[in-house]
């Protein structure tokens, strides 16, 4: 599904706006847990349900990859509770939380988790938008361009921003940072 015209520009605006609100430089590292607190989203680790629901937690933590449980936002009135799979590596948790916060920033309308037959429900457009905005929040265009211009390795940049190498590579490519760096003779 294609993003609406202008959405990528809007995503960059959101990334800079939350940085201004949190007092972070435009190329600075964003901690999604700090952003969640700022947005008044409550973040709870999946493991906190271990005592009450050991089998469910074990099942959710065993599923890995794209089909595995990463995070979910539960709405109660205006309150938002994000349950985050703390069994995943920290860079994935960072991306998963940024994705959930993107839904909140974009005011996506919550859907029930599943239909009456147990099939997961989701809005494909909303998911695509959150899939774009989440990484943009973590590595906005100005940061990606600075990384490319300074010739920082993907491994070092990923560690600096607390994200996976895959996410960093994607943002360097999708922001045009690699292309601009190459055109300017930086790479």
BALUM-426998 format. One line per field, with one value per residue (C-alpha): x, y, z. Coordinates in nm, 4 decimals. Each point is the difference from the previous one (the first is absolute). Example, Ala and Ser with C-alpha at 12.3 -4.5 7.8 and 13.67 -1.06 7.14 Angstrom:
REM residues 2
px	1.2300, 0.1370
py	-0.4500, 0.3440
pz	0.7800, -0.0660
END
This chain:
REM residues 187
px	0.0000, 0.1362, 0.0244, -0.2097, 0.1695, 0.2026, 0.0044, 0.3787, 0.0442, -0.2534, 0.1935, 0.3171, -0.2001, -0.1243, 0.3565, 0.1239, -0.3066, 0.0375, 0.3703, -0.0848, -0.2558, 0.2512, 0.2934, 0.1998, 0.2184, -0.1275, 0.2724, -0.0207, -0.1007, -0.3664, -0.0869, -0.3464, -0.0592, 0.0457, -0.2327, -0.2577, 0.0144, -0.0326, -0.3047, -0.1398, 0.0083, 0.0613, 0.2558, -0.0171, 0.2339, -0.1619, 0.1954, -0.1981, -0.2937, 0.2109, -0.1340, -0.3697, 0.0179, 0.3136, -0.1156, -0.1190, 0.3210, 0.2127, -0.1954, 0.0319, 0.3729, 0.0664, -0.1365, 0.2801, 0.0510, -0.2611, -0.2853, 0.1089, -0.1530, 0.1828, -0.2326, -0.3598, -0.1731, -0.3117, -0.2389, -0.2220, -0.1737, 0.2798, 0.2622, 0.2460, 0.1830, 0.2792, 0.0925, 0.3514, 0.1673, 0.3079, 0.1207, 0.1289, 0.3363, 0.0042, 0.0289, -0.3135, -0.1836, 0.1051, -0.1439, -0.3148, -0.0702, 0.0639, -0.2483, -0.2672, 0.0653, -0.0321, -0.3566, -0.0706, 0.1637, -0.2025, -0.3240, -0.0764, -0.3379, 0.0429, -0.1553, -0.0840, 0.2969, -0.1885, -0.3328, -0.2515, 0.1929, 0.3302, 0.1553, 0.2200, -0.1520, 0.2033, -0.0240, 0.2630, 0.0344, 0.0514, 0.2593, 0.1897, 0.0039, 0.1263, 0.2544, 0.1388, -0.0333, 0.1462, 0.3468, -0.0133, -0.0530, 0.3108, 0.2248, -0.1377, 0.1315, 0.2457, 0.1541, 0.0252, 0.1659, 0.2480, 0.0874, 0.0639, 0.1897, 0.2233, 0.0545, -0.1082, -0.0316, -0.3475, 0.1024, 0.1202, -0.2978, -0.2444, 0.1669, 0.0004, -0.3747, -0.0926, -0.1527, 0.0721, 0.2448, -0.2905, -0.2048, 0.3010, 0.0773, -0.3646, -0.0083, 0.3310, -0.1393, -0.3569, 0.1002, 0.2292, 0.3002, 0.2186, -0.0900, 0.0722, 0.3238, 0.1162, -0.0982, 0.1878, 0.3049, -0.0451, -0.0134
py	0.0000, 0.3413, 0.2780, 0.3076, 0.2842, 0.2118, -0.2559, -0.0440, 0.3762, -0.0031, -0.2822, 0.2115, 0.2862, -0.2273, -0.1183, 0.3574, 0.1170, -0.2648, 0.0838, 0.3688, -0.0922, -0.2249, 0.2419, -0.2387, 0.1293, -0.0822, -0.2629, -0.1223, -0.3426, -0.0354, -0.2349, -0.1387, -0.0712, 0.3732, 0.0835, -0.2459, 0.1709, 0.3410, -0.1229, -0.1563, -0.3502, -0.2636, -0.2615, -0.3420, -0.2900, -0.3260, -0.1780, 0.1921, -0.2327, -0.3129, -0.0778, 0.0324, -0.1459, -0.2160, -0.2115, 0.2975, 0.1931, -0.3036, -0.0518, 0.3654, 0.0077, -0.3174, 0.1501, 0.1803, 0.1740, 0.1989, -0.2199, 0.0254, 0.2264, 0.3304, 0.2504, 0.1087, 0.3168, -0.0403, 0.2927, 0.0775, 0.3317, 0.2440, -0.2091, -0.2086, -0.3004, -0.1515, -0.3598, -0.0599, -0.3381, 0.0424, -0.3420, 0.1641, 0.1704, 0.3679, 0.1380, -0.1881, 0.1187, 0.3551, -0.0362, -0.1743, 0.2724, 0.2741, -0.1765, -0.0041, 0.3644, 0.0874, -0.1326, 0.2324, 0.3037, -0.0599, -0.0408, -0.3334, -0.1369, -0.3184, -0.3226, -0.3108, -0.2370, -0.2734, -0.0752, -0.2544, -0.2854, 0.1000, 0.1528, 0.3015, 0.3296, 0.2944, 0.2963, -0.0480, 0.3744, 0.0749, -0.2777, 0.1300, 0.3517, -0.1210, -0.2205, 0.3148, 0.2482, -0.2247, -0.0279, 0.3660, 0.0997, -0.1986, 0.1088, 0.3160, 0.1334, 0.2497, -0.2771, -0.2377, 0.2702, 0.0832, -0.3693, -0.0363, 0.3301, -0.0955, -0.3482, -0.1713, -0.3744, -0.1495, -0.2097, 0.3040, 0.2143, -0.2750, -0.0344, 0.3788, 0.0252, -0.3255, -0.1554, -0.3083, 0.0154, -0.0906, 0.3005, 0.2307, -0.1234, 0.0458, 0.3585, 0.0876, -0.1332, 0.1279, 0.3497, 0.0356, 0.0484, -0.2531, 0.1501, 0.3561, -0.1022, -0.1766, 0.2942, 0.2400, -0.2263, -0.0859, -0.3753
pz	0.0000, -0.0951, 0.2538, -0.0668, -0.1834, 0.2430, 0.2801, -0.0029, 0.0377, 0.2836, 0.1676, -0.0019, 0.1501, 0.2811, 0.0670, 0.0362, 0.1932, 0.2713, 0.0225, 0.0541, 0.2664, 0.1783, -0.0420, -0.2197, -0.2868, -0.3499, -0.0394, 0.3595, 0.1224, 0.0929, 0.2847, -0.0778, 0.3702, 0.0694, -0.2868, 0.1361, 0.3376, -0.1685, -0.1945, 0.3198, -0.1454, 0.2647, -0.1081, 0.1651, -0.0669, -0.1061, 0.2744, 0.2633, -0.0821, 0.0593, 0.3470, -0.0932, -0.3534, -0.0282, -0.2954, -0.2044, 0.0622, -0.0872, -0.3228, -0.1022, 0.0791, -0.2029, -0.3212, -0.1786, -0.3304, -0.1875, 0.1279, 0.3629, 0.2624, 0.0249, 0.1609, 0.0216, 0.1108, 0.2096, 0.0206, 0.2955, -0.0539, -0.0762, 0.1806, -0.2006, 0.1378, -0.2079, 0.0761, -0.1295, -0.0493, 0.2188, -0.1144, -0.3182, -0.0349, 0.1044, -0.3584, -0.0980, 0.3106, -0.0909, -0.3515, 0.1237, 0.2548, -0.2591, -0.2291, 0.2708, 0.0875, -0.3688, 0.0087, 0.2919, -0.1607, -0.3149, 0.1997, -0.1609, 0.1016, 0.2037, -0.1241, 0.1990, 0.0181, -0.1851, -0.1589, 0.1314, -0.1664, 0.1629, -0.3133, 0.0775, -0.1111, -0.1262, -0.2348, -0.2731, -0.0656, 0.3690, 0.0291, -0.3034, 0.1436, 0.3391, -0.1788, -0.1645, 0.2873, 0.2719, -0.1601, -0.1056, 0.3630, 0.0955, -0.2893, -0.1621, -0.3295, 0.1545, 0.2121, -0.2978, -0.2102, 0.2784, 0.0368, -0.3730, -0.0234, 0.2939, -0.1451, 0.3181, -0.0491, 0.0104, 0.3001, 0.1957, -0.0998, 0.0971, 0.3395, 0.0469, -0.0689, 0.1761, -0.3108, -0.2086, -0.2890, -0.2295, 0.1164, -0.0314, -0.3514, -0.0998, 0.1303, -0.1704, -0.3277, 0.0264, 0.1155, -0.3008, 0.2303, -0.1837, -0.3374, 0.1121, 0.1673, -0.3127, -0.2243, 0.2269, 0.0050, 0.3665, -0.0606
END
